[in-house]
Amino acid sequence: MFLLDASESEEAEGFAKEIQFVYNFARKFHIGPQNVQFSSVTFSTTVRNDFFLNTYNNRHDVLNAIQKINYMQVYLHGHSGIY
């Protein structure tokens, strides 16, 4: 499981480095139901499940999913308080 930090202190540039690390790490494995499986969770002020262990059954799909993970922008709303 990858746990990606998209908090405000990490910023988009740091998050891009996390994605690159995760991508390079995952591409080294034979991925499938009988092999290695990956999942990804991103956190900031909230938590997002990017994909689960059984979502993708091959390296190509996992790598594509990793590349599509977006940085979580923090949107402030007056009624939500200050972060």
Buried (B, 14 or more C-beta within 10 A) or exposed (E): EBEBEBBEEBEEEEBEEBBEEBBEEBEEEEBEEEEEBBBBBBBBEEEBEBBEEEBBBEBEEBBEBBEEBEBBEEEEEEEEEEE
